[in-house]
Amino acid sequence: MRTIRLALTGVMFAAIAGAACSDSGTAVSADQAQVQAAYEALTGFTDEDFGDPGAVASNPAAASLSSAGLLDTAIAPSFWGRLRVVPRGPRPVFTRTIVVQGDSAWVTRGVDFQGIFLVDTSTDNTFNPTSKPLADGVRQRAVFVRDGSAPHGWRLVALTLLNWENTAVDRRTVRITSVAVFKNDSLLLQVDNPDSLIDVEPRVPRFHEGDTVRVVAQVENTTGGSFSPATFVFLHVRHADPVRIGWRRVPMVDNGNGEYERSWVVRHTGRDRFVIDALDAATLQLGTADNYRSNEWGIPFRIE
């Protein structure tokens, strides 16, 4: 059994490809290099970011929910977003473990970011977002089997969701606890742990153009504070626009008791992921406070 662990900056990662060394100085085996190439080829399933970078408009804008008592009404601003990689700022740090044993291989991958969260909380007609620190990371695991007919000689058989969360454990107060995916009212996938491996056949959702996809998420928020609602949840999709493939961010409907729901119609073929994005209300309401708290799950899918 060979194991490799890599810890690289974004620039180094792009340049080194498969010819890196492990922490102990052991060269990458041919199998490990092929598995790494097979994982990197899974564009859409494994991308470490989502959405258009910077402060962009939600579509449509989220409506406010009524407050009660002394709670402050929270209204999601029209323009907000993330820059996980800031020009001339800290580069992302990539980590990866590749274990090859016989005809099976296991990949564990992480990317950590030190970026900024942008939000325009003003009510004027001027686009002038403020920024706050964003420190988070994404994790994913995948399993491959040796297959001479597959690209790079290895075939994906299982993978986890993409799970973005705050780097600081004590800031992980907003948590997605489950996601259900329906196609034309038939349940395709139920996930209660983003680290659980999902079999590519048959559990990774498969859609066709024209299908209606309904996503239901359960979210917990223990941050505290006076805002109502305490949490905003959005859905990021790239295959719902009838004109082109491009990210669209839409608010999910609060069904009460921590459940949020949104449907979208499949417009294009391809392999990708859609993302459930849960944020504490104060992250969106208080423009410059160092209070970024969110959790995002990326669900892989195929459209045929």
C-alpha positions as CSV (number, residue, x, y, z in Angstrom):
1,M,0.0,0.0,0.0
2,R,1.3,3.5,-0.9
3,T,0.1,6.7,0.7
4,I,0.9,10.2,-0.4
5,R,0.0,13.5,1.4
6,L,0.5,16.8,-0.4
7,A,0.2,20.3,1.1
8,L,0.7,22.8,-1.7
9,T,-0.2,26.4,-2.4
10,G,-2.5,27.1,-5.4
11,V,0.4,28.1,-7.7
12,M,2.5,25.1,-6.7
13,F,-0.4,22.7,-7.1
14,A,-1.1,23.8,-10.7
15,A,2.5,23.5,-11.6
16,I,3.4,20.2,-10.0
17,A,0.6,18.0,-11.4
18,G,1.4,14.4,-10.6
19,A,5.1,14.5,-9.9
20,A,5.1,15.7,-6.3
21,C,6.6,14.1,-3.2
22,S,5.0,12.9,0.0
23,D,5.7,14.4,3.4
24,S,8.3,11.6,3.9
25,G,10.0,12.4,0.6
26,T,8.7,9.3,-1.2
27,A,8.1,9.9,-4.9
28,V,4.6,9.6,-6.3
29,S,4.0,6.2,-7.8
30,A,2.6,5.8,-11.3
31,D,-0.7,4.5,-9.9
32,Q,-1.0,7.6,-7.6
33,A,-0.3,9.9,-10.4
34,Q,-2.9,8.3,-12.6
35,V,-5.5,8.4,-9.7
36,Q,-4.7,12.1,-9.2
37,A,-5.3,12.7,-12.9
38,A,-8.5,10.8,-12.9
39,Y,-9.8,12.8,-9.9
40,E,-8.8,16.1,-11.5
41,A,-10.7,15.1,-14.6
42,L,-14.0,15.1,-12.7
43,T,-14.7,18.7,-13.5
44,G,-18.0,19.8,-12.0
45,F,-18.0,17.0,-9.4
46,T,-14.9,18.2,-7.6
47,D,-14.4,22.0,-8.2
48,E,-13.4,23.8,-5.0
49,D,-15.5,26.9,-5.6
50,F,-18.9,27.9,-6.9
51,G,-20.8,30.9,-8.0
52,D,-19.6,34.0,-9.7
53,P,-16.8,35.6,-7.6
54,G,-17.4,38.9,-5.9
55,A,-20.7,40.7,-4.9
56,V,-23.4,39.6,-7.3
57,A,-27.2,39.9,-7.3
58,S,-29.4,37.1,-6.1
59,N,-32.1,36.1,-8.6
60,P,-34.7,37.0,-7.6
61,A,-33.9,39.1,-4.5
62,A,-34.8,37.5,-1.2
63,A,-37.9,38.9,0.5
64,S,-37.9,39.9,4.1
65,L,-39.7,37.9,6.8
66,S,-41.7,39.5,9.5
67,S,-40.1,39.9,12.9
68,A,-41.7,39.6,16.4
69,G,-41.1,41.2,19.7
70,L,-37.6,42.8,19.9
71,L,-36.1,40.9,17.0
72,D,-34.7,42.9,14.1
73,T,-36.1,42.1,10.7
74,A,-33.4,40.7,8.4
75,I,-33.5,41.4,4.7
76,A,-30.9,39.7,2.5
77,P,-29.1,42.4,0.5
78,S,-29.4,42.4,-3.2
79,F,-25.6,42.3,-3.8
80,W,-23.2,40.0,-1.8
81,G,-20.7,37.3,-2.5
82,R,-17.3,35.8,-1.8
83,L,-13.8,36.2,-3.0
84,R,-12.1,33.1,-1.7
85,V,-8.9,33.9,-3.6
86,V,-8.1,37.6,-3.3
87,P,-5.8,39.1,-6.0
88,R,-2.3,39.5,-4.4
89,G,-3.7,37.9,-1.2
90,P,-3.1,34.6,0.4
91,R,-3.1,31.7,-1.9
92,P,-5.3,28.6,-1.2
93,V,-3.6,25.7,0.4
94,F,-4.4,22.3,-1.1
95,T,-4.0,19.0,0.8
96,R,-4.5,15.6,-0.6
97,T,-4.0,12.0,0.5
98,I,-4.0,9.2,-2.1
99,V,-4.0,5.6,-1.0
100,V,-3.6,2.8,-3.6
101,Q,-4.1,-0.8,-2.5
102,G,-4.3,-3.4,-5.2
103,D,-7.0,-2.4,-7.7
104,S,-8.6,0.2,-5.4
105,A,-7.7,3.8,-4.6
106,W,-8.9,6.3,-2.1
107,V,-8.6,10.1,-2.4
108,T,-9.1,12.7,0.3
109,R,-8.8,16.3,-0.7
110,G,-9.0,19.6,1.0
111,V,-8.6,23.3,0.1
112,D,-8.3,26.1,2.6
113,F,-9.0,29.7,1.8
114,Q,-8.3,33.1,3.4
115,G,-10.5,35.4,1.4
116,I,-13.1,38.1,1.9
117,F,-16.9,38.2,2.1
118,L,-18.5,41.2,0.2
119,V,-21.8,42.7,1.0
120,D,-23.6,45.9,0.0
121,T,-25.9,46.8,2.9
122,S,-26.6,50.3,1.8
123,T,-30.0,51.3,0.5
124,D,-28.8,53.9,-2.0
125,N,-28.3,53.4,-5.7
126,T,-24.5,53.2,-5.4
127,F,-22.7,49.8,-5.6
128,N,-20.3,50.0,-2.7
129,P,-19.9,46.7,-0.9
130,T,-17.9,46.4,2.3
131,S,-15.8,43.4,3.1
132,K,-15.0,41.1,6.1
133,P,-12.6,38.2,6.6
134,L,-13.6,34.8,5.2
135,A,-11.6,31.8,6.4
136,D,-13.1,28.5,5.2
137,G,-12.3,25.3,3.4
138,V,-13.8,22.5,1.4
139,R,-13.4,18.8,1.8
140,Q,-14.2,15.8,-0.4
141,R,-13.4,12.0,-0.6
142,A,-13.5,9.7,-3.6
143,V,-13.0,6.0,-4.4
144,F,-11.7,4.6,-7.6
145,V,-11.2,1.1,-9.0
146,R,-8.6,0.1,-11.7
147,D,-10.3,0.0,-15.1
148,G,-8.2,-0.1,-18.3
149,S,-11.1,1.3,-20.3
150,A,-11.5,4.4,-18.1
151,P,-9.6,7.6,-18.6
152,H,-6.2,7.4,-16.9
153,G,-6.9,3.8,-16.1
154,W,-9.1,4.4,-13.0
155,R,-12.9,4.6,-12.7
156,L,-14.8,6.6,-10.1
157,V,-17.2,4.4,-8.1
158,A,-18.1,6.6,-5.1
159,L,-17.5,10.1,-3.7
160,T,-18.8,12.4,-1.0
161,L,-20.5,15.8,-1.3
162,L,-18.4,18.9,-1.3
163,N,-18.5,20.4,2.2
164,W,-17.5,24.0,2.7
165,E,-17.3,25.2,6.4
166,N,-15.5,27.8,8.6
167,T,-11.9,27.0,9.3
168,A,-12.4,27.8,13.0
169,V,-14.4,25.1,14.6
170,D,-16.0,27.4,17.1
171,R,-17.5,29.4,14.2
172,R,-19.3,26.4,12.7
173,T,-22.6,27.5,14.2
174,V,-24.6,27.3,10.9
175,R,-24.8,23.7,9.8
176,I,-26.7,21.9,7.0
177,T,-27.9,18.6,8.6
178,S,-29.6,16.9,5.6
179,V,-30.4,17.3,1.9
180,A,-33.1,15.5,-0.1
181,V,-33.1,15.7,-3.9
182,F,-36.3,14.9,-5.9
183,K,-36.7,14.5,-9.7
184,N,-40.3,15.1,-10.8
185,D,-41.4,14.4,-7.3
186,S,-39.5,11.1,-7.0
187,L,-36.8,11.0,-4.3
188,L,-33.4,10.4,-5.8
189,L,-31.0,11.1,-3.0
190,Q,-31.1,11.7,0.8
191,V,-27.9,12.7,2.5
192,D,-27.5,13.3,6.3
193,N,-23.7,13.5,6.4
194,P,-21.6,15.2,3.8
195,D,-18.7,12.9,4.5
196,S,-20.8,9.8,3.6
197,L,-19.7,8.1,0.3
198,I,-22.3,8.0,-2.4
199,D,-22.1,5.3,-5.0
200,V,-21.8,6.8,-8.5
201,E,-24.2,4.1,-9.8
202,P,-27.0,4.6,-9.0
203,R,-27.0,7.2,-6.3
204,V,-25.5,10.3,-7.9
205,P,-28.6,12.0,-9.4
206,R,-29.1,11.8,-13.1
207,F,-31.5,14.3,-14.8
208,H,-32.7,15.0,-18.3
209,E,-33.5,18.4,-19.9
210,G,-37.0,19.4,-18.8
211,D,-36.9,17.6,-15.5
212,T,-38.0,19.5,-12.4
213,V,-35.5,19.2,-9.5
214,R,-36.7,19.9,-6.0
215,V,-34.1,20.4,-3.3
216,V,-35.1,20.2,0.4
217,A,-32.5,21.1,3.1
218,Q,-32.6,21.0,6.9
219,V,-30.4,23.7,8.5
220,E,-29.5,24.4,12.2
221,N,-28.2,27.7,13.5
222,T,-26.9,28.1,17.0
223,T,-25.1,31.4,16.5
224,G,-27.6,33.5,18.5
225,G,-28.4,37.1,17.9
226,S,-31.4,39.3,17.4
227,F,-32.1,38.9,13.7
228,S,-35.2,37.4,12.3
229,P,-34.9,35.2,10.3
230,A,-31.7,34.0,11.9
231,T,-30.6,32.1,8.7
232,F,-30.7,32.7,5.0
233,V,-30.4,29.7,2.6
234,F,-29.7,30.0,-1.1
235,L,-29.4,27.5,-4.0
236,H,-26.6,27.9,-6.6
237,V,-27.3,26.2,-9.9
238,R,-25.6,26.5,-13.4
239,H,-28.0,24.6,-15.6
240,A,-31.3,26.4,-15.0
241,D,-31.0,29.3,-17.3
242,P,-32.7,28.6,-20.7
243,V,-30.2,30.8,-22.6
244,R,-26.8,29.7,-21.2
245,I,-24.9,27.7,-18.6
246,G,-24.0,30.1,-15.8
247,W,-24.4,30.4,-12.1
248,R,-27.7,31.6,-10.7
249,R,-28.3,32.2,-7.0
250,V,-31.8,31.9,-5.8
251,P,-33.2,32.1,-2.2
252,M,-34.7,28.9,-0.8
253,V,-38.2,29.1,0.7
254,D,-38.3,28.8,4.5
255,N,-40.8,26.0,5.3
256,G,-40.4,26.5,9.1
257,N,-38.6,24.2,11.6
258,G,-35.3,24.7,9.8
259,E,-36.5,23.3,6.5
260,Y,-35.7,25.1,3.2
261,E,-36.9,24.2,-0.3
262,R,-36.4,25.3,-3.9
263,S,-37.2,23.8,-7.3
264,W,-35.5,24.4,-10.7
265,V,-36.0,23.1,-14.2
266,V,-33.1,21.4,-16.0
267,R,-32.1,23.4,-19.2
268,H,-28.8,22.0,-20.3
269,T,-26.8,18.7,-20.3
270,G,-23.6,18.2,-18.5
271,R,-21.8,17.1,-15.3
272,D,-21.8,19.5,-12.4
273,R,-22.8,20.2,-8.8
274,F,-25.5,22.4,-7.3
275,V,-24.8,24.0,-3.9
276,I,-27.0,24.7,-0.9
277,D,-25.6,27.8,0.9
278,A,-26.7,28.5,4.5
279,L,-25.5,31.8,6.1
280,D,-26.1,33.4,9.5
281,A,-28.2,36.5,9.1
282,A,-25.6,38.8,10.8
283,T,-23.1,37.8,8.1
284,L,-25.3,39.5,5.6
285,Q,-26.7,42.3,7.8
286,L,-23.5,43.6,9.4
287,G,-21.2,44.7,6.6
288,T,-17.8,45.0,8.2
289,A,-18.1,42.9,11.4
290,D,-15.8,39.8,11.5
291,N,-18.7,37.4,11.8
292,Y,-18.6,35.2,8.7
293,R,-20.5,32.0,9.5
294,S,-21.8,29.7,6.8
295,N,-22.0,26.1,5.6
296,E,-22.4,24.9,2.0
297,W,-23.0,21.4,0.5
298,G,-22.3,20.7,-3.1
299,I,-24.3,17.8,-4.6
300,P,-22.8,16.2,-7.8
301,F,-25.2,15.3,-10.6
302,R,-25.3,14.4,-14.3
303,I,-27.7,15.8,-16.9
304,E,-28.1,13.5,-20.0
